[in-house]
């Protein structure tokens, strides 16, 4: 009986810290990246595809051939903005075009350029995607295709 109690007490921490909320796995990130890349290739666009977890940490990064290196940081910044604010970066882009929209530029991690989308599972944010390499509208189209691949 004593050994059983010791075993229960030793396993409780493992049970307590088990993953209970939805999360974005590497397999999910690869599937999203593949869907985004397929859309980009179908349109003849070369881009950088960044996938972040719900804390804004990089899970996956793919740089297609010929893309400028500056797009690596831009794709990650778009994805970070989308996960931090739980909304599309297109919303910030639209607001920045309006009167007083320049205030958005003062928000830390807010990127006012389309191409970043949050990724939700069961209504809970699990990560984000950021695309950079073509026009912002085209980046948005690719990001949407990636999220649909999830």
C-alpha positions in Angstrom: 0.0 0.0 0.0 2.8 2.3 0.9 4.5 1.7 -2.5 1.2 2.4 -4.3 0.9 5.8 -2.5 4.5 6.7 -3.4 3.8 5.8 -7.0 0.7 7.9 -7.1 2.5 10.9 -5.6 5.4 10.5 -8.1 3.0 10.4 -11.1 0.8 13.3 -10.1 3.1 16.0 -11.4 3.2 14.3 -14.8 -0.6 14.1 -14.9 -0.9 17.7 -13.7 1.4 19.1 -16.4 0.0 17.1 -19.3 -1.0 19.2 -22.4 -4.7 19.9 -21.9 -5.2 22.7 -24.5 -5.0 22.4 -28.2 -1.6 23.2 -29.8 0.1 23.4 -33.1 2.3 20.3 -33.7 5.2 20.2 -36.1 3.0 17.9 -38.4 0.3 20.7 -38.4 3.0 23.3 -39.2 4.3 21.2 -42.1 0.7 20.7 -43.4 0.0 24.4 -43.3 3.4 25.2 -44.9 2.7 22.7 -47.7 -0.7 24.2 -48.4 0.7 27.7 -48.5 3.6 26.6 -50.7 1.3 24.8 -53.1 -0.8 28.0 -53.5 2.4 30.1 -54.0 3.7 27.7 -56.6 0.4 27.6 -58.4 0.5 31.4 -58.8 4.2 31.5 -59.6 5.1 33.4 -56.5 8.1 32.7 -54.3 7.8 33.6 -50.7 8.9 33.0 -47.1 6.4 31.0 -45.0 6.8 31.3 -41.2 4.7 29.3 -38.7 4.7 30.3 -35.0 3.2 28.6 -31.9 0.7 30.4 -29.6 3.6 32.1 -27.7 5.1 33.6 -30.9 8.0 31.1 -31.2 9.1 29.8 -34.5 8.0 26.2 -35.4 8.7 26.2 -39.1 10.3 28.5 -41.7 10.5 27.9 -45.4 12.2 30.2 -47.9 11.4 29.4 -51.4 14.1 29.9 -54.1 14.9 33.4 -55.1 13.1 35.3 -52.3 14.9 38.3 -50.9 16.4 37.7 -47.4 14.5 40.6 -45.9 11.3 38.6 -46.3 12.5 36.1 -43.6 12.2 38.8 -40.9 9.1 40.3 -42.4 7.2 36.9 -42.5 8.1 36.2 -38.9 7.0 39.7 -37.9 3.7 39.3 -39.6 3.1 36.0 -37.9 4.1 37.4 -34.5 1.7 40.3 -34.9 -1.1 37.9 -35.9 -0.6 35.6 -32.9 0.0 38.4 -30.4 -3.1 40.4 -31.4 -5.2 37.3 -32.4 -6.2 39.0 -35.7 -5.1 39.3 -39.3 -2.4 41.9 -40.1 -4.7 43.1 -42.8 -6.9 44.7 -40.1 -3.9 46.8 -39.0 -3.1 47.7 -42.7 -6.7 48.9 -43.2 -6.6 50.9 -40.0 -3.3 52.5 -40.9 -4.8 53.8 -44.1 -7.5 55.6 -42.2 -7.4 58.9 -40.2 -5.3 58.5 -37.1 -4.1 55.1 -38.3 -0.5 56.0 -37.7 -1.1 55.2 -34.0 -1.0 51.5 -34.9 2.7 52.0 -35.9 3.4 52.8 -32.2 2.1 49.5 -30.9 4.8 46.9 -30.2 4.7 44.0 -32.6 1.8 45.4 -34.6 2.6 44.9 -38.3 0.3 46.9 -40.6 1.0 44.8 -43.7 -1.3 42.0 -45.0 0.1 38.5 -44.9 -0.2 37.4 -41.2 -3.1 35.3 -39.9 -3.8 33.7 -36.5 -4.5 30.0 -36.5 -7.3 28.7 -34.2 -8.4 25.2 -33.1 -11.6 24.8 -31.2 -11.8 28.6 -30.8 -8.4 28.7 -29.1 -5.4 30.4 -30.8 -2.7 27.8 -31.4 -0.3 29.7 -33.6 0.0 31.9 -36.7 1.3 32.1 -40.2 3.3 34.9 -41.8 4.0 35.2 -45.5 6.4 37.7 -47.2 7.8 37.9 -50.7 5.2 39.3 -53.1 2.6 42.1 -52.7 0.8 42.3 -49.4 -2.5 41.2 -51.0 -0.7 38.2 -52.6 0.9 37.3 -49.2 -2.6 37.4 -47.7 -3.9 35.0 -50.3 -1.1 32.5 -49.6 -1.5 32.8 -45.8 -5.3 32.1 -46.2 -4.5 29.0 -48.3 -2.1 27.8 -45.6 -4.7 28.2 -42.8 -7.3 26.4 -44.9 -4.8 23.5 -45.2 -4.9 23.1 -41.4 
